[in-house]
Amino acid sequence: METALTENALLGGRVRLLQPRRGYRVAVDAVLLAAAVDPAPAGRVLDLGAGVGSVGLCLALRKPDCTVLGIELQPAMAQLAERNAACNGLTDRVRTVVHDIARPLPEVFSRFGDVVTNPPYLAAAVADPSPDPSKALATVESSANLARWLEVATGALESAGTLTIIHRSDRLEEIVAHLVRLGCGALTIKRLPPAGRVLVRARRSEVRSVTESPPLVLHKPEGGFTDAAEAILRHAAPLDF
């Protein structure tokens, strides 16, 4: 992984973030995903594919009584996530461990009230991977495909838990089919125009029910973020699901 780092800020400077200067860089997707989660008081959250820890840090900042355990495939990224937790004074509530979710999860990675995930968006069969190995792993499915990501995510939930995922909107039908097959058929969908992204919230139910939440429009026609998006991205407002 590229060793040169930059220090950036999320949530209007509330979160400090070290990340590689080149390769995969944190985008607004991570902040939107964190804003879409509403853990119970003292809730435990599992972040699959934690990267440098951006989702967990934004969530812990907004919800000061929750704890977040991140799982990350790349050791160098997990080390940065741990450094970022320390930089933000959150080592007591945000941890990241190295694990390949293609392998079975240890028992400690189970029974979470919330699971959040921002999986690689591209299937290996159709992707043109970045020459940067770290970026390629973050953006293209490798040892675990989308079906496996969702199997692990749903398997780590408490019986009444909630999975929240952000992904490409053109893979929504595939996501829904996997979640229904895995017994999480109670689905709420929130689109994020004009970006080709969608948030999906899933809960256990053998009966399929799909609710469309009002979309969150991210950009003004003349450019720049809408006021609703700015409130989430800059001022740490929750995302209304």
C-alpha positions in Angstrom: 0.0 0.0 0.0 1.1 3.6 -0.7 3.0 4.7 2.4 2.5 8.5 1.9 -0.6 9.7 3.8 -2.8 12.7 3.9 -4.8 13.9 6.8 -8.4 14.8 5.9 -11.5 15.8 7.8 -15.1 14.4 7.8 -18.2 15.8 9.3 -17.0 19.4 9.1 -13.8 18.6 10.9 -15.3 16.6 13.7 -13.5 13.5 12.5 -9.8 13.4 11.5 -8.8 10.8 9.0 -5.4 9.5 7.8 -5.6 7.8 4.5 -3.2 6.8 1.6 -2.4 9.7 -0.7 -2.9 7.5 -3.7 -5.2 4.5 -4.3 -8.6 4.1 -2.7 -9.8 7.3 -1.0 -12.8 7.7 1.3 -15.9 9.1 -0.4 -19.2 10.5 0.8 -20.7 6.9 0.7 -19.0 6.2 4.0 -20.5 9.2 5.7 -24.0 8.5 4.3 -23.8 4.9 5.4 -22.8 5.9 9.0 -25.6 8.5 9.1 -28.2 5.8 8.1 -27.6 3.7 11.2 -29.5 4.2 14.4 -28.1 1.8 17.0 -29.9 1.1 20.3 -28.4 2.7 23.4 -25.0 1.0 24.1 -25.5 -0.9 20.9 -22.8 -3.0 19.2 -22.2 -2.4 15.5 -20.2 -4.5 13.1 -18.6 -2.8 10.1 -17.7 -5.2 7.3 -14.9 -3.9 5.1 -13.9 -1.1 7.5 -11.0 0.3 5.4 -9.4 3.1 7.3 -12.3 3.2 9.7 -14.3 6.1 8.3 -17.8 4.6 8.8 -17.1 3.5 12.4 -15.6 6.9 13.3 -18.5 8.9 11.9 -21.0 6.7 13.6 -19.2 6.8 17.0 -19.0 10.6 16.8 -22.7 10.8 16.2 -23.7 8.1 18.6 -21.4 8.5 21.7 -22.7 5.4 23.5 -22.3 2.8 20.7 -19.2 0.6 20.1 -18.0 -0.4 16.6 -16.0 -3.4 15.6 -14.5 -3.2 12.1 -13.4 -6.1 9.9 -10.8 -5.4 7.2 -9.0 -7.7 4.8 -5.9 -5.5 4.3 -3.6 -5.3 7.3 -2.2 -1.9 6.3 -5.7 -0.4 6.1 -6.6 -2.0 9.5 -3.5 -0.5 11.0 -4.6 2.9 9.7 -8.1 2.4 11.1 -6.6 1.8 14.5 -4.4 4.9 14.2 -7.5 6.9 13.2 -9.4 5.7 16.2 -6.5 6.9 18.4 -6.3 10.3 16.6 -10.0 10.8 17.4 -9.8 9.6 21.0 -12.1 6.7 20.2 -10.0 3.6 20.9 -12.3 2.6 23.7 -15.3 2.3 21.3 -13.9 1.7 17.8 -11.7 -1.3 17.0 -10.6 -2.9 13.7 -9.3 -6.4 13.2 -7.9 -8.2 10.2 -10.0 -11.0 8.8 -11.0 -12.3 5.3 -14.7 -12.8 5.3 -14.3 -15.6 2.8 -13.4 -17.6 5.9 -15.8 -18.3 8.7 -16.2 -15.6 11.3 -15.0 -16.3 14.8 -17.7 -16.5 17.4 -16.8 -13.0 18.7 -18.1 -11.5 15.4 -21.7 -12.4 16.1 -24.9 -11.1 17.7 -24.6 -7.5 16.7 -27.6 -5.2 16.8 -26.5 -3.5 13.7 -24.2 -4.5 10.8 -23.1 -1.9 8.2 -21.2 -2.6 5.0 -19.9 -0.8 1.9 -18.7 -3.8 -0.1 -16.7 -3.6 -3.3 -19.0 -2.3 -5.9 -17.8 -4.3 -8.9 -18.1 -8.0 -9.7 -14.8 -9.5 -10.7 -16.2 -10.8 -14.0 -17.0 -7.4 -15.3 -14.4 -5.2 -13.6 -11.3 -3.5 -14.9 -9.3 -3.4 -11.7 -7.1 -0.5 -10.7 -3.4 -1.1 -11.1 -3.1 -0.1 -7.4 -3.6 -3.4 -5.5 -5.1 -1.7 -2.4 -7.6 0.2 -4.5 -8.5 -2.9 -6.5 -9.3 -4.8 -3.4 -11.5 -2.0 -2.1 -13.5 -1.7 -5.4 -13.6 -5.1 -7.0 -14.9 -8.3 -5.4 -12.0 -10.7 -4.7 -12.0 -13.6 -2.2 -15.7 -12.9 -1.3 -18.4 -12.0 -3.8 -21.5 -10.0 -3.0 -23.5 -13.1 -2.0 -20.8 -14.0 0.6 -20.7 -10.4 1.9 -24.4 -10.5 2.6 -24.3 -14.0 4.0 -21.7 -12.9 6.6 -23.5 -9.7 7.3 -26.9 -11.3 8.0 -25.3 -14.1 9.9 -23.7 -11.7 12.4 -27.0 -10.1 13.3 -29.1 -10.6 16.4 -32.5 -12.0 15.6 -34.0 -8.5 15.7 -30.9 -6.8 14.3 -30.6 -4.5 11.2 -28.3 -4.6 8.2 -27.6 -1.4 6.4 -25.7 -1.5 3.1 -24.7 1.1 0.5 -24.1 -0.1 -3.0 -24.5 0.6 -6.7 -28.1 1.1 -7.7 -27.7 -1.1 -10.8 -27.1 -4.1 -8.4 -30.2 -3.5 -6.3 -32.2 -6.4 -7.8 -29.3 -8.7 -7.0 -29.0 -7.4 -3.4 -32.7 -7.8 -2.8 -32.7 -11.4 -4.1 -29.8 -12.4 -1.9 -31.3 -10.8 1.2 -34.7 -12.5 0.7 -32.9 -15.8 0.2 -31.0 -15.2 3.5 -34.2 -14.6 5.4 -34.0 -10.8 5.6 -37.0 -9.9 3.5 -38.1 -6.8 5.3 -36.4 -4.2 3.2 -36.4 -0.4 3.0 -34.7 1.3 0.0 -33.4 4.8 -0.2 -32.1 6.1 -3.4 -29.4 8.8 -3.6 -29.9 10.8 -6.9 -28.2 11.8 -9.0 -25.5 9.4 -7.8 -25.9 5.8 -8.9 -26.0 4.6 -5.3 -28.7 3.1 -3.1 -29.0 2.5 0.7 -30.8 -0.7 1.8 -31.9 -1.5 5.3 -32.8 -5.1 6.0 -34.4 -7.0 8.8 -35.2 -10.6 9.3 -38.5 -11.7 7.9 -39.6 -14.7 5.8 -42.1 -12.5 4.0 -40.7 -10.2 1.4 -41.8 -6.5 1.9 -40.0 -3.7 0.1 -40.6 -0.1 1.1 -39.3 2.9 -0.8 -38.1 5.7 1.5 -38.2 9.2 0.0 -34.9 9.7 -1.9 -32.2 11.9 -0.6 -31.1 14.2 -3.4 -27.4 14.8 -3.1 -26.7 17.6 -5.6 -28.3 20.8 -6.7 -29.0 21.2 -10.4 -26.5 24.1 -10.5 -23.9 22.0 -8.6 -22.9 21.6 -5.0 -24.6 19.5 -2.3 -28.2 20.1 -1.4 -29.0 21.5 2.1 -30.2 18.1 3.2 -27.0 16.4 2.0 -24.9 19.2 3.6 -26.6 18.6 7.0 -25.5 15.0 6.9 -22.1 15.3 5.4 -20.9 18.5 7.2 -23.1 18.8 10.4 -23.4 15.1 11.4 -27.2 15.0 11.0 -28.8 11.6 10.9 -30.1 10.3 7.5 -33.9 10.0 7.6 -34.7 6.5 6.5 
